[in-house]
């Protein structure tokens, strides 16, 4: 009888020891930002309705690389240009910072709060930039991208 109890105790101990501890975190792991993303929608300010993308905006492709380079396959200042620009980015927690070298050594910096990042969707809100500083909620834009590859 003692052997049976001892065997049962060993079995129960083994079962509990092999379980992973539950840390209470039910969120899924975020997917990597690395890859190509195509702009699918923009929401301006406090609106909840997506603005329709014009023909050129729909061409925007962002390719985030492992070396913190970001290739932008679109020039918003030159109507529908397909020129490739290399920018830099950093991602720390849910903050995505993108640096755009402009001219004469000036770099436009944009700070974004990532709202969603998974295997298919990247959604962020621009909350700060070098020209305007902190953007009030009515001055912010929310960008949504779908992963291309």
N, C-alpha and C positions, 0 to 999 in steps of 0.2 A: 504494500500500500504506500509506504514511504517513497519507494522508487517511482510509483505512478505519479504521486504528487510532485516529486522533484522533477520528473520528466515534463509534466504540465507547466510547472513554473519556468523551466528552461525554455519551453516552446513559447510561452507568453512573453518572456523577456526578449527572445529572439525576434518575435513579431514586432514588438514596440521599438526595439533598437534599430530595426531596419527601416522604420518609417522616417520620412523627412519631417523636420519640425515645421509647424505651420506658423509663419511669422505674421499672419493676418493680412498680408499683402495680396490682394486679389487682382491687381492690375497685371495686364500681360506685358511682356518685355517689349520695349520699343524696337522697331525695325531700324536698320541702318539708313542713314541719309544718303549714303553712297549710291550713285546711279543716276539715270536720266529721268527728269520730271517735266511734264508738259502742263502749262497753265490751263486750267479748266474754268475758273471763275474768280471774280473779284467782287467783294461787297464793300461799299464805301460808307464810312461813318457809322451811324447808329442804325442804318438800314438793315433789314433782315433779308431783303430780296437781292439775289445775285444780279449784277449788271450783265447784259449780254456782251460777250467778247466781240470786238471787231475782228476783221479778217487777220490783221497783223498780230494782235494780242494772242490769238489762237496759235500762232506760230512759235511762241516763246518756248524754248527748251532750255532747261537748266541741268547741267551735268556736274554733279558733286563728285569730286575725286578724293581718294584717300589722302593725298598730299595737301589737303586744304585748298586746292585750286577749284574754282568753279568756272566752268565754261558756259558762257551765255551765247546761245545761237539765235540772237535777235538784237537789233539795235533800236530801242524805242524812240530815239531821236531822229532816225532816218527811216521814213515810211517803208515798212516791210523789207528792210534790209536783212539779209541772212548772214551777215558778218559774224565771225566768232570772236568773242571777247573773253579774256581770261581774267577773272576776278579772284579774290581770296575770301574765305569764310572761316568762321570758327563756330563750333557748337558746344555749349556748356550747359548741361542740364536741358532746360527747355528754352534757352536763349540762342538764337541763330543770328550771328553778326556777319554782314556781307559788306565788303569794301570794294568800291568802284573807283579806280583811278580815273580822274576826269581830264584835267589839263593843267599845265604849269605846276606840277607837283601836288595839286589839290586832290584829296581823296574824299569822296562822298561815302560816309559810313551810315549803314542802316541797321538798326537793332530790331529784331523781331521776336515775338513770343510764340513758340510752337504750341498750337492748340491740339494738333493731331499728327501723329507720325506712325504709320503702320506699313505693311508690305505693299499697299496700293495707293495710299493717300498721304500727302503732306499739306498741312494747313497751318498758316501762321498769320499773325497780325503785326504790321509795322507799328512800333510804339515809340521809336526815337530815330532821328536822323541828324546829320551834322548841320543842316540848314535851319530846320525848325525846332530842334531840341525835342523835349518830351511832347508827344502829340496828345491832345485831348481826345477822348473817345469819339467825338464827332469828326475829328480830323484823321482818324486811322483808316487803314484799308486792310481787309482780310483777303489773303490770296490762297487759293486751293489749287493743288497740282495733283495729277495722277502719274504714277510710275509708268514709264515707257519701257524700261528694262533695268 
